[in-house]
Protein backbone atom coordinates (compact mmCIF):
# COMPACT_ATOMS: atom_id res chain seq x y z
CA UNK A 1 0.00 0.00 0.00
CA UNK A 2 1.16 3.53 -0.69
CA UNK A 3 -0.11 6.75 0.79
CA UNK A 4 -1.09 9.23 -1.92
CA UNK A 5 0.52 12.30 -0.40
CA UNK A 6 3.11 12.05 2.30
CA UNK A 7 2.38 15.59 3.45
CA UNK A 8 -0.16 13.74 5.56
CA UNK A 9 -1.41 10.42 6.06
CA UNK A 10 -4.30 12.27 7.69
CA UNK A 11 -6.95 13.77 5.46
CA UNK A 12 -9.22 14.25 8.43
CA UNK A 13 -7.59 17.63 9.06
CA UNK A 14 -9.65 18.86 6.12
CA UNK A 15 -12.92 18.22 8.00
CA UNK A 16 -14.32 20.26 10.90
CA UNK A 17 -13.47 19.08 14.40
CA UNK A 18 -16.73 18.37 16.16
CA UNK A 19 -17.59 18.90 19.80
CA UNK A 20 -17.59 15.83 22.03
CA UNK A 21 -21.08 14.88 23.12
CA UNK A 22 -22.06 13.80 26.62
CA UNK A 23 -25.35 12.20 25.57
CA UNK A 24 -24.69 8.45 26.12
CA UNK A 25 -27.07 7.34 23.36
CA UNK A 26 -25.64 9.76 20.80
CA UNK A 27 -22.13 8.94 21.95
CA UNK A 28 -22.77 5.24 21.49
CA UNK A 29 -24.22 5.83 18.02
CA UNK A 30 -21.20 7.92 17.01
CA UNK A 31 -18.90 5.20 18.32
CA UNK A 32 -20.74 2.59 16.23
CA UNK A 33 -20.52 4.76 13.11
CA UNK A 34 -16.82 5.36 13.76
CA UNK A 35 -16.15 1.64 13.86
CA UNK A 36 -18.06 1.14 10.63
CA UNK A 37 -15.95 3.87 9.04
CA UNK A 38 -12.76 2.17 10.24
CA UNK A 39 -13.84 -1.20 8.85
CA UNK A 40 -14.92 0.33 5.54
CA UNK A 41 -11.65 2.25 5.08
CA UNK A 42 -9.53 -0.73 6.11
CA UNK A 43 -11.27 -3.03 3.62
CA UNK A 44 -11.02 -0.47 0.82
CA UNK A 45 -7.28 -0.20 1.49
CA UNK A 46 -6.91 -3.98 1.40
CA UNK A 47 -8.21 -3.85 -2.16
CA UNK A 48 -5.84 -1.09 -3.22
CA UNK A 49 -7.75 2.11 -2.48
CA UNK A 50 -5.09 4.16 -0.69
CA UNK A 51 -6.53 7.53 -1.62
CA UNK A 52 -6.21 10.51 0.68
CA UNK A 53 -9.95 10.32 1.30
CA UNK A 54 -9.82 6.68 2.41
CA UNK A 55 -6.87 7.23 4.76
CA UNK A 56 -8.66 10.31 6.09
CA UNK A 57 -11.78 8.28 6.79
CA UNK A 58 -9.67 5.79 8.70
CA UNK A 59 -8.29 8.58 10.87
CA UNK A 60 -11.75 10.14 11.35
CA UNK A 61 -13.02 6.83 12.64
CA UNK A 62 -10.03 6.28 14.91
CA UNK A 63 -10.40 9.74 16.42
CA UNK A 64 -13.83 8.71 17.74
CA UNK A 65 -12.32 5.75 19.61
CA UNK A 66 -10.31 5.75 22.86
CA UNK A 67 -7.12 4.99 20.89
CA UNK A 68 -6.16 8.61 20.22
CA UNK A 69 -6.98 9.69 23.77
CA UNK A 70 -4.61 6.99 25.03
CA UNK A 71 -1.99 8.22 22.55
CA UNK A 72 -2.29 11.78 23.87
CA UNK A 73 -2.08 10.52 27.46
CA UNK A 74 1.09 8.62 26.60
CA UNK A 75 2.74 11.66 25.01
CA UNK A 76 1.71 13.89 27.91
CA UNK A 77 3.95 11.81 30.17
CA UNK A 78 6.96 13.38 28.42
CA UNK A 79 7.43 17.03 29.54
CA UNK A 80 8.57 18.29 26.12
CA UNK A 81 5.71 16.55 24.30
CA UNK A 82 3.25 17.73 26.94
CA UNK A 83 4.38 21.34 26.43
CA UNK A 84 3.68 21.17 22.69
CA UNK A 85 0.26 19.64 23.31
CA UNK A 86 -0.62 22.19 25.99
CA UNK A 87 0.46 25.12 23.79
CA UNK A 88 -1.17 23.64 20.65
CA UNK A 89 2.11 24.49 18.94
CA UNK A 90 1.51 25.12 15.23
CA UNK A 91 4.18 27.19 13.42
CA UNK A 92 3.57 29.59 10.54
CA UNK A 93 3.13 28.23 7.01
CA UNK A 94 6.26 26.79 5.43
CA UNK A 95 7.69 29.11 2.78
CA UNK A 96 9.63 26.77 0.52
CA UNK A 97 11.31 29.56 -1.44
CA UNK A 98 12.70 31.05 1.77
CA UNK A 99 13.85 27.65 2.99
CA UNK A 100 15.73 27.14 -0.27
CA UNK A 101 17.93 30.12 0.66
CA UNK A 102 19.29 28.20 3.67
CA UNK A 103 22.58 26.27 3.48
CA UNK A 104 22.30 23.14 1.28
CA UNK A 105 23.04 20.83 4.23
CA UNK A 106 20.36 22.36 6.46
CA UNK A 107 17.10 20.68 7.41
CA UNK A 108 15.12 23.56 5.89
CA UNK A 109 16.83 23.39 2.50
CA UNK A 110 16.70 19.59 2.24
CA UNK A 111 13.04 19.53 3.30
CA UNK A 112 12.08 22.27 0.84
CA UNK A 113 13.97 20.61 -2.00
CA UNK A 114 12.18 17.34 -1.29
CA UNK A 115 8.77 19.01 -1.22
CA UNK A 116 9.53 20.76 -4.51
CA UNK A 117 10.63 17.48 -6.05
CA UNK A 118 7.52 15.57 -5.00
CA UNK A 119 5.09 18.43 -5.55
CA UNK A 120 3.47 17.90 -2.15
CA UNK A 121 1.71 20.80 -0.44
CA UNK A 122 3.56 21.64 2.80
CA UNK A 123 0.71 23.77 4.14
CA UNK A 124 -2.34 21.51 3.98
CA UNK A 125 -2.96 22.26 7.64
CA UNK A 126 -2.54 26.03 7.65
CA UNK A 127 -5.11 27.77 9.81
CA UNK A 128 -6.51 24.56 11.30
CA UNK A 129 -7.05 24.22 15.03
CA UNK A 130 -7.71 21.35 17.41
CA UNK A 131 -9.95 21.48 20.46
CA UNK A 132 -8.73 18.28 22.11
CA UNK A 133 -5.32 16.83 22.84
CA UNK A 134 -6.09 13.84 20.61
CA UNK A 135 -6.96 16.00 17.62
CA UNK A 136 -3.89 18.17 18.15
CA UNK A 137 -1.59 15.15 18.25
CA UNK A 138 -2.90 13.86 14.93
CA UNK A 139 -2.79 17.34 13.39
CA UNK A 140 0.84 17.84 14.41
CA UNK A 141 1.87 14.34 13.30
CA UNK A 142 0.19 14.90 9.97
CA UNK A 143 1.79 18.33 9.55
CA UNK A 144 5.30 17.03 10.24
CA UNK A 145 5.00 13.71 8.39
CA UNK A 146 7.35 14.76 5.57
CA UNK A 147 9.90 16.08 8.05
CA UNK A 148 9.99 12.64 9.65
CA UNK A 149 10.69 11.18 6.19
CA UNK A 150 13.63 13.55 5.74
CA UNK A 151 15.13 12.99 9.19
CA UNK A 152 14.81 9.19 9.17
CA UNK A 153 15.85 8.77 5.54
CA UNK A 154 12.75 6.75 4.62
CA UNK A 155 11.66 7.88 1.17
CA UNK A 156 8.12 8.05 -0.23
CA UNK A 157 8.08 4.56 -1.71
CA UNK A 158 5.47 2.09 -0.53
CA UNK A 159 7.97 0.00 1.41
CA UNK A 160 9.66 2.97 3.08
CA UNK A 161 6.30 4.48 4.03
CA UNK A 162 5.53 1.38 6.05
CA UNK A 163 9.03 1.49 7.51
CA UNK A 164 8.31 5.01 8.74
CA UNK A 165 4.96 3.95 10.16
CA UNK A 166 6.78 1.20 12.10
CA UNK A 167 9.21 3.86 13.38
CA UNK A 168 6.33 5.49 15.27
CA UNK A 169 5.36 2.42 17.24
CA UNK A 170 8.13 2.18 19.87
CA UNK A 171 7.94 5.95 20.30
CA UNK A 172 4.22 6.02 21.12
CA UNK A 173 1.08 3.89 20.51
CA UNK A 174 0.04 5.49 17.22
CA UNK A 175 -3.26 3.89 16.11
CA UNK A 176 -3.00 4.99 12.48
CA UNK A 177 0.46 3.45 12.18
CA UNK A 178 -0.63 0.12 13.65
CA UNK A 179 -3.48 -0.19 11.15
CA UNK A 180 -1.35 0.88 8.18
CA UNK A 181 1.33 -1.67 9.09
CA UNK A 182 -1.31 -4.36 9.63
CA UNK A 183 -2.99 -3.51 6.34
CA UNK A 184 0.30 -3.75 4.45
CA UNK A 185 1.05 -7.16 5.98
CA UNK A 186 -2.38 -8.55 5.13
CA UNK A 187 -2.32 -7.15 1.60
CA UNK A 188 1.15 -8.53 0.90
CA UNK A 189 0.30 -11.92 2.39
CA UNK A 190 -2.82 -12.32 0.25
CA UNK A 191 -1.81 -10.60 -2.97
CA UNK A 192 1.98 -10.21 -3.18
CA UNK A 193 3.59 -12.75 -0.83
CA UNK A 194 6.92 -12.41 -2.61
CA UNK A 195 7.18 -8.90 -1.12
CA UNK A 196 6.87 -10.09 2.48
CA UNK A 197 10.60 -10.50 3.25
CA UNK A 198 11.42 -6.93 2.20
CA UNK A 199 8.31 -5.58 3.92
CA UNK A 200 9.20 -7.32 7.17
CA UNK A 201 12.74 -5.98 6.87
CA UNK A 202 11.44 -2.41 6.46
CA UNK A 203 9.14 -2.82 9.45
CA UNK A 204 11.93 -4.24 11.61
CA UNK A 205 14.32 -1.48 10.56
CA UNK A 206 11.80 1.26 11.27
CA UNK A 207 10.85 -0.22 14.63
CA UNK A 208 14.47 -0.49 15.75
CA UNK A 209 15.22 3.07 14.63
CA UNK A 210 12.22 4.37 16.54
CA UNK A 211 13.25 2.42 19.62
CA UNK A 212 16.70 3.97 19.84
CA UNK A 213 15.79 7.51 18.68
CA UNK A 214 14.86 10.33 21.01
CA UNK A 215 11.21 11.50 20.88
CA UNK A 216 10.56 13.05 17.48
CA UNK A 217 7.13 14.37 18.44
CA UNK A 218 8.77 16.72 20.95
CA UNK A 219 10.80 18.56 18.32
CA UNK A 220 10.08 22.07 17.09
CA UNK A 221 11.65 21.44 13.72
CA UNK A 222 10.60 24.79 12.36
CA UNK A 223 12.74 26.63 14.91
CA UNK A 224 15.86 24.86 13.67
CA UNK A 225 15.56 25.02 9.89
CA UNK A 226 19.15 26.28 9.60
CA UNK A 227 20.63 23.38 11.59
CA UNK A 228 22.38 20.75 9.42
CA UNK A 229 20.32 17.63 8.89
CA UNK A 230 23.20 15.47 10.10
CA UNK A 231 23.29 17.44 13.35
CA UNK A 232 19.57 16.85 13.88
CA UNK A 233 20.10 13.15 13.28
CA UNK A 234 23.06 12.94 15.64
CA UNK A 235 21.23 14.81 18.40
CA UNK A 236 18.18 12.55 18.02
CA UNK A 237 20.29 9.37 17.85
CA UNK A 238 19.03 8.45 14.38
CA UNK A 239 20.98 6.31 11.97
CA UNK A 240 19.10 7.22 8.76
CA UNK A 241 18.17 4.81 6.04
CA UNK A 242 20.78 4.84 3.30
CA UNK A 243 19.46 5.34 -0.22
WOGIVEN-V778802 format. One record per helix or strand of 3 or more residues. SS is the DSSP state (@ for helix, = for strand). FROM is the first residue (numbers start at 1). TO is the last residue. If there is no record, write none. Layout:
<<SS:FROM:TO> <SS:FROM:TO>>
This chain:
<<@:12:14> <@:24:46> <@:52:63> <@:66:75> <@:79:87> <@:96:99> <@:107:118> <@:133:143> <@:145:152> <@:158:171> <@:175:191> <@:193:212> <@:221:223> <@:229:235>>
